Amino acid sequence: MLKAINPADMEPYTDPDLLGQELAKSTPVYYSQAIEVPAGARMLYSSGLVGMASDGSVAKGMAAQSEQIWINITAVLREAGMTVNDIVKMNVYTTSFDDYAEWSAVRARYLAGHRPAILGVAVDALAVESLLLEVDVVAAAV
């Protein structure tokens, strides 16, 4: 079984002066500081998944790209016989934190209370100019 590690003396990063108001409101509830994976678990490492549909079209805006990313993530997990509850780590790369709360709202809906470890990083650009987010996941099935 996957085990969330959230030390009592290590509060989530919630300082609005440090994170900005929107990020502070959207971030702390939806992640764990770490996830322990037991020996013998089956592991999956994804490539960066983006808001691009299988026909090559790119969704418009942060909310729509977030939705497509989750469609893509769940498709990869389903193909591996896994679900979002098997995600232990997510790396989120965004070209701007301005609309990150939209990503967080979609993420919260798909995760439905599951709290993997999450990294969020702002980058100058992604491989396709119209992309706003790229996400890779690590999942473990026990």
VMD Tcl script that draws the C-alpha trace (Angstrom):
set ca {
  {0.00 0.00 0.00}
  {1.19 3.51 -0.80}
  {1.86 5.62 2.29}
  {1.63 9.42 2.39}
  {4.38 11.07 4.43}
  {3.33 14.42 5.92}
  {5.42 15.24 9.02}
  {3.41 17.16 11.63}
  {6.25 19.67 12.05}
  {6.41 20.39 8.32}
  {3.47 22.60 7.40}
  {2.41 22.91 3.75}
  {3.65 26.01 1.99}
  {0.70 28.38 2.42}
  {2.25 31.83 2.79}
  {0.45 34.09 0.26}
  {3.37 36.54 0.29}
  {5.67 33.74 -0.80}
  {3.36 31.95 -3.23}
  {0.92 34.64 -4.37}
  {-2.75 34.65 -3.40}
  {-4.09 32.24 -6.05}
  {-1.33 29.68 -5.68}
  {-1.54 29.78 -1.87}
  {-5.31 29.13 -2.08}
  {-4.99 26.25 -4.55}
  {-1.87 24.35 -3.56}
  {-1.73 23.04 0.04}
  {-4.78 20.79 0.09}
  {-3.82 18.74 -2.94}
  {-0.40 17.27 -2.29}
  {1.66 15.23 0.17}
  {5.24 15.96 1.13}
  {6.23 12.45 0.02}
  {4.78 9.04 -0.86}
  {6.42 5.83 0.28}
  {6.24 2.99 -2.27}
  {6.61 -0.54 -0.91}
  {9.15 -3.00 -2.28}
  {7.92 -5.00 -5.24}
  {5.50 -2.36 -6.53}
  {5.00 -2.12 -10.30}
  {6.25 1.33 -11.40}
  {5.21 3.57 -14.30}
  {7.04 6.72 -15.43}
  {5.28 8.89 -18.00}
  {6.68 11.29 -20.52}
  {5.51 14.86 -20.34}
  {1.78 14.94 -21.09}
  {0.27 18.11 -22.52}
  {-3.09 19.62 -23.44}
  {-2.99 18.16 -26.94}
  {-5.66 15.74 -28.18}
  {-4.87 12.64 -30.23}
  {-5.75 14.57 -33.42}
  {-2.98 17.08 -32.67}
  {-5.27 19.94 -31.66}
  {-4.22 22.00 -28.64}
  {-6.93 23.00 -26.17}
  {-7.36 26.75 -25.62}
  {-6.69 28.16 -22.17}
  {-5.45 26.76 -18.87}
  {-8.69 25.01 -17.81}
  {-9.17 23.30 -21.19}
  {-5.52 22.22 -21.39}
  {-5.71 20.93 -17.81}
  {-8.76 18.86 -18.72}
  {-7.00 17.39 -21.78}
  {-3.90 16.63 -19.74}
  {-6.02 14.61 -17.31}
  {-7.71 12.80 -20.20}
  {-4.20 11.90 -21.41}
  {-2.94 10.94 -17.94}
  {-5.91 8.68 -17.26}
  {-5.54 7.04 -20.70}
  {-1.89 6.19 -19.98}
  {-2.75 4.89 -16.51}
  {-5.69 2.84 -17.84}
  {-3.44 1.25 -20.48}
  {-1.06 0.23 -17.67}
  {-3.89 -1.15 -15.53}
  {-3.63 1.73 -13.06}
  {-5.76 4.62 -11.84}
  {-5.07 8.13 -10.55}
  {-4.91 6.63 -7.05}
  {-1.64 4.97 -8.12}
  {0.06 8.32 -8.85}
  {2.86 8.91 -6.36}
  {4.59 11.92 -7.95}
  {3.68 14.64 -10.43}
  {5.95 17.23 -11.98}
  {4.01 20.19 -13.37}
  {5.73 22.62 -15.71}
  {3.83 25.81 -16.53}
  {4.64 28.86 -18.60}
  {2.84 31.03 -16.01}
  {1.47 30.66 -12.51}
  {-1.14 33.36 -13.26}
  {-3.88 30.79 -13.99}
  {-2.45 27.91 -11.94}
  {-5.58 27.84 -9.76}
  {-7.47 26.60 -12.85}
  {-5.05 23.66 -13.14}
  {-5.40 23.01 -9.41}
  {-9.20 22.91 -9.61}
  {-9.15 20.37 -12.45}
  {-6.43 18.36 -10.70}
  {-8.48 18.28 -7.48}
  {-11.52 16.97 -9.36}
  {-9.57 14.16 -11.03}
  {-7.62 13.22 -7.90}
  {-10.78 13.26 -5.75}
  {-8.88 13.45 -2.46}
  {-5.78 11.47 -3.51}
  {-2.66 13.48 -2.61}
  {0.51 12.55 -4.52}
  {3.77 14.43 -4.10}
  {3.74 17.36 -6.55}
  {6.36 19.71 -7.96}
  {5.32 22.90 -9.77}
  {7.86 24.81 -11.86}
  {7.53 27.86 -14.10}
  {9.44 27.56 -17.38}
  {10.08 30.03 -20.18}
  {8.51 27.85 -22.87}
  {7.34 24.35 -23.74}
  {7.94 22.44 -26.99}
  {4.86 23.93 -28.68}
  {4.29 27.66 -28.22}
  {0.55 27.35 -27.47}
  {1.10 24.86 -24.62}
  {0.63 26.25 -21.10}
  {1.35 23.09 -19.06}
  {3.28 19.86 -19.26}
  {2.91 17.16 -16.63}
  {4.77 13.93 -16.02}
  {3.67 11.36 -13.50}
  {5.17 8.47 -11.59}
  {2.69 5.79 -10.54}
  {3.07 2.63 -8.48}
  {0.69 -0.31 -8.33}
  {0.94 -2.60 -5.33}
}
mol new
graphics top color blue
foreach p $ca { graphics top sphere $p radius 0.5 }
foreach p [lrange $ca 0 end-1] q [lrange $ca 1 end] { graphics top cylinder $p $q radius 0.2 }
display resetview
